[in-house]
């Protein structure tokens, strides 16, 4: 059984309103996850796979047994959708796509498509039945308990695999949401195949308590970016 946090953001992640979205670089995320005893992570930055690809490269150098699943979190017309196992950025304007179209596009790119925090802010809860997701995020460390409970019930009812992630924007919170995956090999394909087959279960649910602090830090990154002093993604 391998332990994975399947929803993490790095400095490559961008927020449409205030720009820089997360505080920790891909390197800091990988190091934190290794330190916390995880076997792997999925990096799911907003609108870019860059953080995931960088983290994957760094992990290969730091610890050969540590696996990074490159991913992306896109915002379509109906809410946020995660694609796991994506290595290139989707083309076109994601905001115009419906949930059904966005799921189809990510699947065409070979992704395992997850509905993150479906009943929280930016969730695609209303479209869970119709959009054809591969899995539902049953625990997101940034969400209220009732929001996660609704997601779990939906996963049971729709008989979809349930995944979990910290949705960390700061490395301290990496590992707050963890699943175990029963995969045969240490490869992205093997991990995704196991999730699709339902060989995944939620292992750790620790709600993030430092949300306000992290939000303040994120505003700090915004200010530093305006002043041109923030080490963005490239300086990982
Ligand atoms: Zn997220």
Boltz pocket constraint, residues with backbone or C-beta under 6 A from the ligand:
constraints:
  - pocket:
      binder: B
      contacts: [[A, 7], [A, 9], [A, 44], [A, 73], [A, 116], [A, 167]]
      max_distance: 6.0
